[in-house]
Amino acid sequence: MLILAIDTAAGLCAACVHDTQAGERGREVRDIGRGHAEELMAVIETALAQAAVSYGDLDAIAVSVGPGSFTSVRVGVATARGLALALKIPAIGISTLEALAEEAGAGRPVLARIEAGRGQAYVAAFSAYGETTLGPAALGVDDADALVRDAGPDTVIATGQTADIGVYARLASHRLETGRPVSLPKPLYLREVDARPQ
């Protein structure tokens, strides 16, 4: 099974092609900050070319749904949904917090934290088995710091803005293999949009 994973939740614009039997076959990662709408299709096509596959070869699409930048998350989710609809394949949404936890966890409890600006942090906690035990939520920095201080000695603290693109593909692969229900991805917003009409 071939999975195309895309991530636009933070400053990176990333895509990879993951073969559930053979592993990763191609990737493209660009640190662009902004402008995901202009870059994403070129990033996807570069990853496909590296993997020597076409859109028609894909079996599923994985996409980061946030929390992250409101605008860039929408770009990634809309692209994943559009491709999935056109190709008649499933699209699987993976939260950035879940991906950070998976990347850092190694079979231990994880508290994932993303600095969100405006005195807030996005947080979620996961068991050693990957089950969500807290959140995801937007907390004040002081409350997020308290969670970190109170975490048990076995808990891994995972921080950053997003995980490696391959993690999203592997999480999507696991969901498909275990038969977990798959619904159309939608952006994970944990606070109101920053922009206001003038």
Buried (B, 14 or more C-beta within 10 A) or exposed (E): BBBBBBBBBBBBBBBBBBBBEEEBBBBBBBEBEEEBBEBBEEBBBBBBEBBEBEBEEBBBBBBBBBBBBBBBBBBBBBBBBEBBEEBEBBBBBBBBBBBBBBBBBEEBBBBBBBEBEEEBBBBBBBBBEBEBEEBBBBBEBEEBEEBBEEBEEEBBEBEBBBBBBBBBBBBBBBBBEEEEEBEEBEBBBBEEEEEEEE
